[in-house]
Amino acid sequence: MSPARAPSAPNLLGIATAVPAMSLAQEEIAAQAEALFGAAPEFERLRPVFANSGIGHRHGAVPLDWYERPRGWADRNERYLAVALDLVERAAGRVLDETGTAADDIGAIVAVSTTGIATPSLDARLMERMRLPRTVQRLPIFGLGCAGGAIGLARAATLAAATPDKAVLLVVVELCSLWFRRRDLSKGNIVGTALFADGAAAAVLRCGGEGPAVIAAGEHTWPDTLDVMGWEVADDGLKAVFSRDIPKLVTAELGRAARAFLAGHGLRPSDIDRFVCHPGGPKVIAACEAAFGLGPGALVEARAVLRAFGNMSAASVLFVLVRVLDKARRNREEWRHALVTALGPGFTAGFAVLTRE
């Protein structure tokens, strides 16, 4: 079974990524967390999360000694604005160069981020940095968390289909590490400290170009799940919220939601031969494998991104997509349909289907 491809289905011309210069081994981060948290029983109980995270290295927006004194909203957000803009400019410049897209060809920007406040938003600031056309349509997206990469790709594809004579620039950046709270011994803060990292990605979509076409996109938000994942606003920053039931929910419900989404676009799970999943952590990756009926360890690229970069929230799934597409290109692998999926606050699953047909 294969869906009828719309004539205006936009193509993904390319993706580029960027990370902060500072890279730290997970062992170094665990040692610094122990020094900051002290010998608190709450930390000692959750300390194995660092070793069992599946992470080898992570990139951060600030050196570890930045956390040795209290940081409020102003400090954290000032750093966010500086580093986030630098990263998206670097990723955007790279993808424009790699795809041969001129700045004047950009008709819209979709900017996704949930780890800082920017007003004017990052897309407006990027227009100034890169001297983009004054007529560019701007779509800043806040609050999607880890789902932002998949849903941002979907929104960019929608804009590209609506403006077939122009290219759309998608930028995604998350600086999760800025919101580490040194006096918060809650499970969410400690687990977030063990998993979260910083990174950015940029993509160009355009109708009639070279590259896989985005032929379908959608979402599913489960009822009564607002407390599953998100941020709480505290006096000194954003406080991570995680439910321990996330892997169980993914295992039980994601497959059903994905099948309904695919059926609505004339596809079956058997039509998908590449699964591009957000690497939220080892348990979440294993839950995705179970939900899609894949063998244990099948999501190799997701695990590789988690190991090399940690959980960069919305940006992570685009890092995985880069690896999936590069591997297929290098090995001259044939594929028909790839399903991009990520989960975030809502509790929401975002979907996008790419095709080479």
C-alpha positions, 0 to 999 in steps of 0.5 A, a space after each residue: 500500500 502506498 499513498 498518492 503523493 501530492 504534487 506539492 509535497 515538499 522535499 527535505 533538501 538537507 539537515 545540518 547540526 551544531 553543538 556547543 564547543 564544550 564536551 564532557 564525559 558522562 563520568 565527569 558530569 556525574 562527579 560534578 553533580 555529586 560535588 554540587 548535590 553533596 551526599 544527599 540520600 536522594 542523589 545517592 539513590 538515583 546516582 545509577 541513572 548516570 551510569 545506566 543512561 546510555 550516554 558517553 559524552 554530552 555538550 553544554 552551553 556553560 562550563 561546569 563551574 558556572 553552576 557553583 553559584 546560584 543562577 536566576 532567570 536573568 543569568 540563565 536566559 541571557 546565556 540562552 539567548 547568546 548560545 542558542 542564536 550562535 548555534 542556530 546561525 551556525 547550523 543554518 549557515 551550514 545547511 544553506 551552503 550544503 544545499 546551495 540555498 541562497 538567503 534570498 530564496 528563504 520564504 519562511 522560518 520555523 524556529 523551535 525551542 522550549 528552553 529559553 525565552 526570546 522576544 523578539 524570537 530567535 527567527 527574528 534575531 536570525 533574520 538580522 544575523 543572516 540578512 534574510 529577506 524582510 518578507 520572510 514569514 516567521 513561525 516561532 514554536 515554544 512548548 513542544 519539548 522533545 516533540 519539537 523536532 518532529 512537529 517542527 519538521 511537519 510545520 515547515 513542510 506545511 509552509 513549504 507546500 503553501 509557498 512552493 516557489 520558496 524554501 523554508 528554513 527550520 531551526 531547532 535548538 535546546 539548551 537543557 543544561 542551563 536549567 540545572 537546579 543545584 538545590 533541587 533534589 527531586 527525582 525529575 531534576 536529578 534524572 534530567 541532570 543525568 540525561 539532558 544536553 545541548 544542541 541545534 539542527 537546521 533543515 531546508 525544505 522546498 517543493 521540487 528539490 532533491 531529497 526525500 519528500 515529506 508526504 504526511 504529518 500528524 500528531 496524537 495527544 493522549 487525554 489526561 496526560 498533562 502531568 506526564 512531561 514538561 517544565 514547571 516554572 520555579 523562582 530560580 528557573 525551569 524545573 523538569 517534570 517526568 512521569 515514571 510511567 513514560 516508557 510504559 505509556 509509550 510501549 502500550 499506546 504509541 504503536 496504536 497511535 502510529 497505526 491510526 496516523 499511518 492508516 489515515 494516509 493510506 499506509 501500514 506499519 509494514 510500509 515503513 522501513 526506517 524508524 527515526 525515533 527521538 532518543 529520550 533515554 534507554 528505556 524510551 528507546 526500548 519502549 519505541 522498539 516494542 511499540 513498533 514491533 522491532 527487535 531489541 537494539 533495532 534503533 541503532 542510530 537513536 542509541 548512537 545519538 544518545 551515546 554521543 550527544 545525550 538527550 538534546 530534547 527537540 533537536 535529537 530526532 533531527 540528529 537521528 534523521 541525519 544518521 539514518 539518511 547518511 547511512 542509507 546514502 553511504 551504503 546505497 541502501 534502498 528504502 521507501 518510507 521513513 517514519 519520524 516520531 518524537 514525544 513531548 509535553 501534552 502528552 503528544 506524539 508527533 509524526 512525519 513520513 518521508 519517502 524516496 518514491 
